[in-house]
């Protein structure tokens, strides 16, 4: 932990106008697990969202979703 304490001491000498840059640098180096955990919780909050749909309605929803995805994403683009 002596390295962490040394880094913190050095950070105290960073000019105020460079603190945002330092923050962005540190943020870029931190693992994204915190973000991933947050995203995972948001995704899981939708669990059971379709539980009140009948099997046939859900199947139709899936078919329509696949059809729409194919129509939107399988287009040729002129760049």
PyMOL commands that place a pseudoatom at each C-alpha (Angstrom):
pseudoatom trace, name=CA, resn=UNK, resi=1, chain=A, elem=C, hetatm=0, pos=[0.000, 0.000, 0.000]
pseudoatom trace, name=CA, resn=UNK, resi=2, chain=A, elem=C, hetatm=0, pos=[2.948, 2.321, 0.212]
pseudoatom trace, name=CA, resn=UNK, resi=3, chain=A, elem=C, hetatm=0, pos=[2.594, 2.862, -3.524]
pseudoatom trace, name=CA, resn=UNK, resi=4, chain=A, elem=C, hetatm=0, pos=[-0.995, 4.038, -3.095]
pseudoatom trace, name=CA, resn=UNK, resi=5, chain=A, elem=C, hetatm=0, pos=[0.026, 6.477, -0.375]
pseudoatom trace, name=CA, resn=UNK, resi=6, chain=A, elem=C, hetatm=0, pos=[2.841, 7.789, -2.562]
pseudoatom trace, name=CA, resn=UNK, resi=7, chain=A, elem=C, hetatm=0, pos=[0.453, 8.305, -5.469]
pseudoatom trace, name=CA, resn=UNK, resi=8, chain=A, elem=C, hetatm=0, pos=[-2.036, 10.134, -3.266]
pseudoatom trace, name=CA, resn=UNK, resi=9, chain=A, elem=C, hetatm=0, pos=[0.712, 12.420, -1.967]
pseudoatom trace, name=CA, resn=UNK, resi=10, chain=A, elem=C, hetatm=0, pos=[1.796, 13.172, -5.541]
pseudoatom trace, name=CA, resn=UNK, resi=11, chain=A, elem=C, hetatm=0, pos=[-1.798, 13.907, -6.555]
pseudoatom trace, name=CA, resn=UNK, resi=12, chain=A, elem=C, hetatm=0, pos=[-1.928, 16.705, -3.995]
pseudoatom trace, name=CA, resn=UNK, resi=13, chain=A, elem=C, hetatm=0, pos=[0.654, 18.562, -6.107]
pseudoatom trace, name=CA, resn=UNK, resi=14, chain=A, elem=C, hetatm=0, pos=[-1.387, 18.420, -9.325]
pseudoatom trace, name=CA, resn=UNK, resi=15, chain=A, elem=C, hetatm=0, pos=[-2.519, 21.917, -10.351]
pseudoatom trace, name=CA, resn=UNK, resi=16, chain=A, elem=C, hetatm=0, pos=[-6.241, 22.526, -9.986]
pseudoatom trace, name=CA, resn=UNK, resi=17, chain=A, elem=C, hetatm=0, pos=[-6.646, 23.204, -13.695]
pseudoatom trace, name=CA, resn=UNK, resi=18, chain=A, elem=C, hetatm=0, pos=[-5.330, 19.690, -14.488]
pseudoatom trace, name=CA, resn=UNK, resi=19, chain=A, elem=C, hetatm=0, pos=[-7.516, 17.739, -12.023]
pseudoatom trace, name=CA, resn=UNK, resi=20, chain=A, elem=C, hetatm=0, pos=[-10.175, 16.929, -14.621]
pseudoatom trace, name=CA, resn=UNK, resi=21, chain=A, elem=C, hetatm=0, pos=[-7.505, 15.515, -16.920]
pseudoatom trace, name=CA, resn=UNK, resi=22, chain=A, elem=C, hetatm=0, pos=[-6.137, 13.433, -14.041]
pseudoatom trace, name=CA, resn=UNK, resi=23, chain=A, elem=C, hetatm=0, pos=[-9.613, 12.171, -13.228]
pseudoatom trace, name=CA, resn=UNK, resi=24, chain=A, elem=C, hetatm=0, pos=[-10.218, 11.141, -16.847]
pseudoatom trace, name=CA, resn=UNK, resi=25, chain=A, elem=C, hetatm=0, pos=[-6.861, 9.340, -16.929]
pseudoatom trace, name=CA, resn=UNK, resi=26, chain=A, elem=C, hetatm=0, pos=[-7.590, 7.442, -13.723]
pseudoatom trace, name=CA, resn=UNK, resi=27, chain=A, elem=C, hetatm=0, pos=[-11.108, 6.627, -14.878]
pseudoatom trace, name=CA, resn=UNK, resi=28, chain=A, elem=C, hetatm=0, pos=[-9.764, 5.252, -18.169]
pseudoatom trace, name=CA, resn=UNK, resi=29, chain=A, elem=C, hetatm=0, pos=[-7.491, 2.887, -16.254]
pseudoatom trace, name=CA, resn=UNK, resi=30, chain=A, elem=C, hetatm=0, pos=[-10.081, 1.498, -13.826]
pseudoatom trace, name=CA, resn=UNK, resi=31, chain=A, elem=C, hetatm=0, pos=[-11.798, -1.798, -14.612]
pseudoatom trace, name=CA, resn=UNK, resi=32, chain=A, elem=C, hetatm=0, pos=[-15.293, -1.560, -16.010]
pseudoatom trace, name=CA, resn=UNK, resi=33, chain=A, elem=C, hetatm=0, pos=[-16.751, -4.049, -13.528]
pseudoatom trace, name=CA, resn=UNK, resi=34, chain=A, elem=C, hetatm=0, pos=[-18.598, -1.299, -11.678]
pseudoatom trace, name=CA, resn=UNK, resi=35, chain=A, elem=C, hetatm=0, pos=[-20.211, -0.183, -14.923]
pseudoatom trace, name=CA, resn=UNK, resi=36, chain=A, elem=C, hetatm=0, pos=[-20.898, -3.786, -15.893]
pseudoatom trace, name=CA, resn=UNK, resi=37, chain=A, elem=C, hetatm=0, pos=[-22.550, -4.541, -12.561]
pseudoatom trace, name=CA, resn=UNK, resi=38, chain=A, elem=C, hetatm=0, pos=[-24.760, -1.502, -12.924]
pseudoatom trace, name=CA, resn=UNK, resi=39, chain=A, elem=C, hetatm=0, pos=[-25.691, -2.465, -16.470]
pseudoatom trace, name=CA, resn=UNK, resi=40, chain=A, elem=C, hetatm=0, pos=[-26.341, -6.052, -15.400]
pseudoatom trace, name=CA, resn=UNK, resi=41, chain=A, elem=C, hetatm=0, pos=[-28.762, -4.883, -12.704]
pseudoatom trace, name=CA, resn=UNK, resi=42, chain=A, elem=C, hetatm=0, pos=[-30.600, -2.673, -15.194]
pseudoatom trace, name=CA, resn=UNK, resi=43, chain=A, elem=C, hetatm=0, pos=[-30.928, -5.547, -17.661]
pseudoatom trace, name=CA, resn=UNK, resi=44, chain=A, elem=C, hetatm=0, pos=[-32.098, -7.990, -14.993]
pseudoatom trace, name=CA, resn=UNK, resi=45, chain=A, elem=C, hetatm=0, pos=[-34.751, -5.518, -13.877]
pseudoatom trace, name=CA, resn=UNK, resi=46, chain=A, elem=C, hetatm=0, pos=[-36.614, -6.393, -17.072]
pseudoatom trace, name=CA, resn=UNK, resi=47, chain=A, elem=C, hetatm=0, pos=[-36.805, -10.050, -16.038]
pseudoatom trace, name=CA, resn=UNK, resi=48, chain=A, elem=C, hetatm=0, pos=[-40.369, -11.313, -16.259]
pseudoatom trace, name=CA, resn=UNK, resi=49, chain=A, elem=C, hetatm=0, pos=[-41.492, -8.295, -18.267]
pseudoatom trace, name=CA, resn=UNK, resi=50, chain=A, elem=C, hetatm=0, pos=[-43.213, -10.591, -20.764]
pseudoatom trace, name=CA, resn=UNK, resi=51, chain=A, elem=C, hetatm=0, pos=[-44.586, -13.065, -18.211]
pseudoatom trace, name=CA, resn=UNK, resi=52, chain=A, elem=C, hetatm=0, pos=[-48.141, -11.776, -18.612]
pseudoatom trace, name=CA, resn=UNK, resi=53, chain=A, elem=C, hetatm=0, pos=[-48.105, -12.459, -22.376]
pseudoatom trace, name=CA, resn=UNK, resi=54, chain=A, elem=C, hetatm=0, pos=[-49.576, -15.634, -23.807]
pseudoatom trace, name=CA, resn=UNK, resi=55, chain=A, elem=C, hetatm=0, pos=[-47.216, -18.035, -25.558]
pseudoatom trace, name=CA, resn=UNK, resi=56, chain=A, elem=C, hetatm=0, pos=[-48.667, -17.185, -28.954]
pseudoatom trace, name=CA, resn=UNK, resi=57, chain=A, elem=C, hetatm=0, pos=[-48.379, -13.426, -28.344]
pseudoatom trace, name=CA, resn=UNK, resi=58, chain=A, elem=C, hetatm=0, pos=[-44.779, -13.854, -27.177]
pseudoatom trace, name=CA, resn=UNK, resi=59, chain=A, elem=C, hetatm=0, pos=[-43.946, -15.979, -30.231]
pseudoatom trace, name=CA, resn=UNK, resi=60, chain=A, elem=C, hetatm=0, pos=[-45.474, -13.306, -32.490]
pseudoatom trace, name=CA, resn=UNK, resi=61, chain=A, elem=C, hetatm=0, pos=[-43.470, -10.632, -30.648]
pseudoatom trace, name=CA, resn=UNK, resi=62, chain=A, elem=C, hetatm=0, pos=[-40.249, -12.587, -31.237]
pseudoatom trace, name=CA, resn=UNK, resi=63, chain=A, elem=C, hetatm=0, pos=[-41.042, -13.127, -34.910]
pseudoatom trace, name=CA, resn=UNK, resi=64, chain=A, elem=C, hetatm=0, pos=[-41.814, -9.442, -35.420]
pseudoatom trace, name=CA, resn=UNK, resi=65, chain=A, elem=C, hetatm=0, pos=[-38.643, -8.437, -33.579]
pseudoatom trace, name=CA, resn=UNK, resi=66, chain=A, elem=C, hetatm=0, pos=[-36.510, -10.753, -35.743]
pseudoatom trace, name=CA, resn=UNK, resi=67, chain=A, elem=C, hetatm=0, pos=[-38.183, -9.474, -38.912]
pseudoatom trace, name=CA, resn=UNK, resi=68, chain=A, elem=C, hetatm=0, pos=[-37.644, -5.833, -37.933]
pseudoatom trace, name=CA, resn=UNK, resi=69, chain=A, elem=C, hetatm=0, pos=[-34.026, -6.481, -36.950]
pseudoatom trace, name=CA, resn=UNK, resi=70, chain=A, elem=C, hetatm=0, pos=[-33.352, -8.199, -40.274]
pseudoatom trace, name=CA, resn=UNK, resi=71, chain=A, elem=C, hetatm=0, pos=[-34.953, -5.392, -42.260]
pseudoatom trace, name=CA, resn=UNK, resi=72, chain=A, elem=C, hetatm=0, pos=[-33.028, -2.712, -40.414]
pseudoatom trace, name=CA, resn=UNK, resi=73, chain=A, elem=C, hetatm=0, pos=[-29.627, -4.330, -40.090]
pseudoatom trace, name=CA, resn=UNK, resi=74, chain=A, elem=C, hetatm=0, pos=[-29.275, -6.364, -43.263]
pseudoatom trace, name=CA, resn=UNK, resi=75, chain=A, elem=C, hetatm=0, pos=[-29.377, -3.370, -45.587]
pseudoatom trace, name=CA, resn=UNK, resi=76, chain=A, elem=C, hetatm=0, pos=[-26.584, -2.408, -47.937]
pseudoatom trace, name=CA, resn=UNK, resi=77, chain=A, elem=C, hetatm=0, pos=[-25.178, 1.028, -47.338]
pseudoatom trace, name=CA, resn=UNK, resi=78, chain=A, elem=C, hetatm=0, pos=[-23.476, 3.282, -49.848]
pseudoatom trace, name=CA, resn=UNK, resi=79, chain=A, elem=C, hetatm=0, pos=[-20.575, 4.966, -48.121]
for i in range(1, 79): cmd.bond("trace and resi %d" % i, "trace and resi %d" % (i + 1))
show_as sticks, trace
zoom trace
